[in-house]
């Protein structure tokens, strides 16, 4: 994914649910200056969380 324009990959430690994952993604995007409040980001993850090879979730969120 790092070869695609505008994609920034971040590995996040264990999360409990999609809501927490989304909040962490928004916080990282803002902290690392990839997005500002009001902008839209796309978060991609795998469920169940922490299990390799399960990328099956795409979440669109507003920072």
Secondary structure by P-SEA (a helix, b strand, c coil): ccccccbbbbbbcccccaaaaaaaaaaaaaaaccccccbbbbbbbbccccccccccbbbbbcc
